[in-house]
Amino acid sequence: MRIALAQVSTGPDPSANLTLVEDYAQRAADSGARLVLFPEATMCRFGVPLKPIAEPLDGPWSSGVRAIAERTGVVVVAGMFCPSGDGRVTNTLIATGPGVDAHYDKIYLYDAFGYAESRTVAPGSEPVVITVGDVVVGLTTCYDIRFPELYVELARRGAHLITVHASWGAGPGKLDQWTLLARARALDTAGYVAAVDQAYPGSEIAASGPTGVGGSLVASPTGSALVSAGDEPGLLIADVDPDAVDEARKSIGVLRNRTDSVQWSRAESRQ
């Protein structure tokens, strides 16, 4: 199955960002892709108040994404923000298109590197998989990528491909961490990982929050980068094969050999 990763740089206007979704979704469809992935915060970039922007899953922005997916005939996955009910918002992926109508709320919140996402964002609690053609796809968002147990759980639920949609924070070593983590999660699961980030918006906007560094890539079941991007906006295309995942999992055995029954002992420290 052919997939596309739309490395875009979104702004604070949801309507303008919806135009980006339409443009890149059409380009993905023209390339023969059945699935197009957009970054976290596609609806509105970080660095501005999110509560006034947030809309329910049947609101105008998500309805616009559904209409784009219907017109182009591809499954679209894009980051948005929804009201959470407790005064915060959820950091949500909408997944919509032929045979797909789902959403995922980010589980692991970015309370790191001096940033506290949990002040304004409520966490999700449930891993989510969708099926596109004969490929089972697990959905994750940004900081989730630092937690391999989530990726293992998605693989156990049948995911051949796990996507991660990010607006990765800039800083020393951060781009290297992003690409290394994506390849490591592919090795953890012996599956594909498609990691789509916001393009780097420039130092002035990047100083306002985690707004992307680029470096989108698709990692193979053996951890190699099949395609990768620089820091500019662009569309990546890759083909994924569920049979290759089955073969890798038979050969490498990381899921088959994993056990939850081992009781680890901790020796008491002695002075």
C-alpha positions as CSV (number, residue, x, y, z in Angstrom):
1,M,0.0,0.0,0.0
2,R,1.3,3.5,-0.9
3,I,1.3,6.1,1.9
4,A,2.1,9.8,1.9
5,L,3.5,12.0,4.6
6,A,2.6,15.7,4.4
7,Q,5.4,17.7,6.1
8,V,3.6,21.0,6.3
9,S,4.1,24.2,8.4
10,T,0.7,25.2,9.8
11,G,-0.3,28.6,11.2
12,P,-2.8,29.9,13.7
13,D,-5.7,30.0,11.2
14,P,-7.7,26.7,11.0
15,S,-9.3,27.7,7.7
16,A,-5.9,28.4,6.0
17,N,-4.6,25.1,7.4
18,L,-7.6,23.2,6.0
19,T,-6.5,24.6,2.6
20,L,-3.1,23.0,3.2
21,V,-4.8,19.7,3.9
22,E,-6.8,19.8,0.7
23,D,-3.7,20.6,-1.4
24,Y,-1.5,17.9,0.1
25,A,-4.3,15.3,0.2
26,Q,-4.9,15.8,-3.5
27,R,-1.2,15.5,-4.3
28,A,-1.2,12.3,-2.2
29,A,-4.2,10.9,-4.2
30,D,-2.5,11.9,-7.5
31,S,0.6,9.8,-6.4
32,G,-1.6,6.7,-5.8
33,A,-1.5,6.9,-2.0
34,R,-4.4,5.4,-0.1
35,L,-3.4,7.0,3.2
36,V,-2.0,10.5,3.8
37,L,-0.6,11.6,7.2
38,F,-0.5,15.2,8.5
39,P,1.3,16.4,11.6
40,E,0.1,17.0,15.1
41,A,-1.4,20.5,15.4
42,T,-2.5,20.6,11.7
43,M,-5.6,22.4,12.8
44,C,-3.6,25.2,14.5
45,R,0.0,25.4,15.4
46,F,1.3,25.5,19.0
47,G,2.3,28.8,20.5
48,V,-1.2,30.3,20.5
49,P,-4.2,29.7,22.9
50,L,-5.8,26.4,22.0
51,K,-9.1,26.5,23.9
52,P,-10.7,29.2,21.6
53,I,-9.6,27.1,18.6
54,A,-10.9,23.7,19.8
55,E,-13.9,22.1,18.1
56,P,-15.9,18.9,18.6
57,L,-15.3,16.0,16.2
58,D,-18.5,17.0,14.3
59,G,-17.4,20.6,14.1
60,P,-16.6,22.6,10.9
61,W,-12.9,21.8,10.8
62,S,-13.2,18.1,11.2
63,S,-16.2,18.1,8.8
64,G,-13.9,19.9,6.3
65,V,-11.3,17.1,6.7
66,R,-14.0,14.5,6.1
67,A,-15.1,16.3,2.9
68,I,-11.5,16.4,1.7
69,A,-11.1,12.7,2.3
70,E,-14.3,11.9,0.5
71,R,-13.4,14.1,-2.5
72,T,-9.9,12.7,-2.9
73,G,-10.7,9.1,-2.0
74,V,-7.8,8.7,0.5
75,V,-7.8,8.2,4.2
76,V,-6.6,11.4,5.9
77,V,-5.1,11.4,9.4
78,A,-4.5,14.9,10.9
79,G,-4.0,16.6,14.2
80,M,-6.6,18.8,15.8
81,F,-7.8,20.0,19.2
82,C,-11.2,19.2,20.8
83,P,-12.8,20.4,24.0
84,S,-12.1,18.0,26.8
85,G,-15.0,18.9,29.2
86,D,-12.7,19.9,32.1
87,G,-11.6,23.3,30.7
88,R,-8.7,21.9,28.7
89,V,-8.6,20.4,25.2
90,T,-7.6,17.0,23.8
91,N,-4.7,16.7,21.4
92,T,-6.6,14.6,18.9
93,L,-5.9,12.8,15.6
94,I,-8.9,12.5,13.3
95,A,-8.7,9.6,10.9
96,T,-11.3,9.6,8.1
97,G,-11.8,8.4,4.6
98,P,-13.0,5.2,2.7
99,G,-14.0,2.7,5.4
100,V,-12.5,4.7,8.2
101,D,-14.0,7.0,10.8
102,A,-12.0,7.1,14.0
103,H,-10.0,9.4,16.3
104,Y,-7.2,9.1,18.8
105,D,-6.5,11.3,21.9
106,K,-2.8,11.6,22.7
107,I,-2.0,9.5,25.8
108,Y,1.4,10.8,26.8
109,L,1.6,14.5,27.4
110,Y,4.7,16.6,26.8
111,D,5.6,17.7,30.3
112,A,9.3,17.9,29.4
113,F,12.1,20.3,28.4
114,G,10.4,23.1,30.3
115,Y,7.0,22.7,28.6
116,A,3.9,21.5,30.4
117,E,1.3,20.3,27.9
118,S,-0.9,18.9,30.7
119,R,-1.8,22.4,31.9
120,T,-3.9,22.9,28.8
121,V,-4.4,19.4,27.4
122,A,-6.2,16.4,28.9
123,P,-4.7,13.0,28.2
124,G,-6.3,10.1,26.3
125,S,-6.3,6.6,27.6
126,E,-7.0,4.1,24.8
127,P,-4.7,2.9,22.0
128,V,-6.3,3.1,18.6
129,V,-5.9,1.1,15.4
130,I,-7.6,1.5,12.0
131,T,-7.5,-0.6,8.9
132,V,-6.7,0.8,5.4
133,G,-7.0,-1.9,2.7
134,D,-5.2,-4.9,4.2
135,V,-2.9,-2.8,6.4
136,V,-3.6,-2.4,10.1
137,V,-2.4,1.1,11.2
138,G,-1.8,2.2,14.8
139,L,-2.0,5.9,15.7
140,T,0.3,7.8,18.0
141,T,1.2,11.5,18.6
142,C,4.6,13.2,19.2
143,Y,5.7,12.5,22.8
144,D,4.1,9.1,22.6
145,I,7.2,8.0,20.6
146,R,9.3,8.0,23.8
147,F,7.2,5.2,25.3
148,P,7.9,1.8,23.5
149,E,5.2,0.0,25.5
150,L,2.5,1.8,23.6
151,Y,4.0,0.7,20.3
152,V,4.3,-2.9,21.4
153,E,0.7,-2.8,22.4
154,L,-0.4,-1.5,19.0
155,A,1.7,-4.2,17.4
156,R,0.0,-6.8,19.6
157,R,-3.3,-5.4,18.3
158,G,-2.2,-6.3,14.8
159,A,-0.6,-3.0,13.6
160,H,1.7,-3.5,10.6
161,L,2.3,0.3,10.4
162,I,2.4,2.7,13.3
163,T,2.1,6.4,12.6
164,V,3.4,9.2,14.7
165,H,2.2,12.7,14.1
166,A,4.4,15.4,15.7
167,S,5.1,19.1,16.2
168,W,8.5,18.3,17.6
169,G,10.2,20.9,19.7
170,A,13.5,22.4,18.4
171,G,16.7,22.3,20.4
172,P,20.1,20.8,20.6
173,G,20.0,17.1,19.6
174,K,16.2,17.1,19.2
175,L,16.2,16.3,15.5
176,D,18.5,13.4,16.0
177,Q,16.3,12.1,18.9
178,W,13.2,12.3,16.7
179,T,14.7,10.2,13.9
180,L,16.4,7.8,16.2
181,L,13.2,7.2,18.2
182,A,11.2,6.5,15.0
183,R,13.7,3.9,13.8
184,A,13.9,2.4,17.3
185,R,10.1,2.0,17.6
186,A,10.2,0.2,14.2
187,L,12.8,-2.2,15.6
188,D,10.8,-2.6,18.8
189,T,7.8,-3.8,16.8
190,A,9.4,-5.3,13.7
191,G,6.9,-3.1,11.8
192,Y,6.8,0.1,9.8
193,V,6.8,3.5,11.5
194,A,5.7,6.6,9.6
195,A,6.8,9.7,11.4
196,V,5.4,12.9,10.1
197,D,6.5,16.2,11.7
198,Q,5.8,19.9,11.1
199,A,8.3,21.6,8.9
200,Y,10.7,23.9,10.7
201,P,9.0,27.3,10.8
202,G,12.0,29.5,11.5
203,S,13.6,30.5,14.8
204,E,11.2,33.2,15.7
205,I,8.1,31.0,15.6
206,A,10.0,28.0,17.0
207,A,10.8,30.0,20.1
208,S,7.0,30.2,20.9
209,G,6.7,26.4,21.5
210,P,7.1,23.0,19.9
211,T,6.4,23.9,16.3
212,G,8.4,21.3,14.3
213,V,11.9,20.5,13.1
214,G,11.1,18.5,10.0
215,G,12.9,15.2,9.5
216,S,9.8,13.2,8.6
217,L,10.6,9.6,7.7
218,V,9.3,6.1,7.1
219,A,11.3,3.4,8.9
220,S,11.2,-0.2,7.7
221,P,10.6,-3.2,9.9
222,T,14.4,-3.6,10.3
223,G,14.8,0.1,11.3
224,S,16.2,1.5,8.1
225,A,14.9,4.8,6.7
226,L,13.0,4.1,3.5
227,V,12.4,7.8,2.8
228,S,13.2,11.0,4.8
229,A,12.8,14.7,4.6
230,G,14.8,17.8,5.4
231,D,13.3,20.7,7.3
232,E,11.3,22.3,4.5
233,P,7.6,21.6,3.6
234,G,7.1,18.7,1.2
235,L,5.4,15.4,0.5
236,L,7.0,12.0,1.1
237,I,5.8,8.8,-0.6
238,A,6.5,5.3,0.5
239,D,5.1,1.8,-0.1
240,V,4.5,-0.5,2.9
241,D,4.0,-4.3,2.6
242,P,2.2,-6.2,5.4
243,D,3.9,-9.4,4.2
244,A,7.3,-7.8,5.0
245,V,6.1,-7.2,8.5
246,D,5.0,-10.8,9.0
247,E,8.3,-12.0,7.7
248,A,10.3,-9.6,10.0
249,R,8.3,-10.7,13.0
250,K,8.9,-14.4,12.3
251,S,12.6,-13.7,11.8
252,I,13.4,-11.2,14.5
253,G,10.9,-12.5,17.1
254,V,10.8,-9.5,19.4
255,L,7.1,-9.7,19.9
256,R,7.0,-13.5,20.1
257,N,9.9,-13.6,22.6
258,R,8.6,-10.8,24.8
259,T,7.2,-11.8,28.2
260,D,5.3,-10.0,30.9
261,S,5.7,-12.9,33.4
262,V,9.3,-12.2,34.4
263,Q,9.6,-10.9,37.9
264,W,12.6,-8.6,38.1
265,S,14.4,-8.5,41.4
266,R,16.1,-5.4,42.8
267,A,19.1,-6.0,45.1
268,E,19.1,-3.6,48.0
269,S,21.9,-1.1,47.8
270,R,24.5,-1.4,50.5
271,Q,26.8,1.4,51.7
